[in-house]
Amino acid sequence: MKKNYEVILFDLDGTLTDSGPGIVNGFEYAITKMGGTVEDRSSLRRFVGPPLEESFGKILGYSKEDTQKAITIYREYYFGKGGVFENEVYPGVEDMLKELKQTGKKLAVATSKVLKGTILVLEHFGLNQYFNFISATNDVTVVTKEDVIRQVLEHYGIEDTNKVLMVGDRKYDIEAANEIGIDSVGVLWGYGGREELETSGATYIVESPEEVLSLVKEN
């Protein structure tokens, strides 16, 4: 069935921008400050995408108290030492956003980042002009990716989820979209990979921003 997607949600890290360097450096900084060691920096790439609580708590196994300490240290690096700007926009992304905006689509950011970091990145790269709404975590009432997506739906008063599409690079984006009941696009230029996106149940999988544009215009 052909769908007319009216609201397009975009993940930020690994989807709009390659924020990997800053996030990897932030995790190395935090883990080291917490008394740990990082033997393989490439293993830290898995932390591009998940909420910080999940990365430090569930994946690294920190206690709830240590998780909060580690998050504070991570943000010390990320915001205080320039990690947020160790980042770049993926090729083709801005052209995609510009054309989607021109066709009348409502664009929103739906990220597990906190609002402060999200706004800094979007403004730094001039991407904020394309988005009608920014949904980010606040560590209190909006914590999970599902919470982030629901916040967008509530903002727009959306009841027909067939008109909403989530675009992201990790299983967290896809699984949250499935939980909410909206279609999803898994992008292969980020940090998830085809196997992760297929296993998570992405509605579509694309290799370039141009394919996202074509997909939305065809549906």
Steps between C-alpha positions, in 0.01 A plus 500: 500500500636838399550736793523875513751569773433849635731503803858371469699438819879494482744357749805727539816305584595268215209616285532874440854543627800276558543573868707188561835668573363721778294221655785249490738754656239583764456136596874440516533807722219388731605137525858600579388756760284230659811284546457275199712445191420499129706244312312525170366843406304353210280314750370837618327558165206293631415789732403728213122489521386344829392717794790564738322318782486185289861530385650544846241298693386205290791464257796591724333369815543807719283534810226762494716735707810447287294540184398848607860586593623374163234699312609816682864434408407420140312829469797680656699392196219531248392852591807635677780367284348530154377146444167623369678660203715196415232433246402557136188489284475195274524574126160552343314550826445874473379476140255230608366710787469808281297320236277324752430835665419657163247224424307596814598211726519566873846406620590422861814386678445202730820429692625338820732799544404768752345816356807716572732284292244456224447872456876567508561253218206609285585869534873442448435332165203718402259207495254648752330698221352180356324372811159594638556321830786351702431209732784400732544327834487688830617220735170528693173464306642436154760226531452227240485525122131412526452801727677720247275383214183535708600858579500578128161335447353692793645827373328457165187338642549204268250215516562343157845343540496393134603856417817489715842362405805453724848519341796365698817293488471274807268233635387742770336718235337207321381313809352817649317575174361146496388532862316825424354361178665720236704407193877533508796549269832349597795689350821317417739796519483508881607263776250213491557299185261298285478193725407709804238696307348191338486312828335798668227502237560818302222567249755625247880496483686757289859577411484875439307817595384516138321167552317640804382789286386269220323271744298779658412652162389162362278419799 
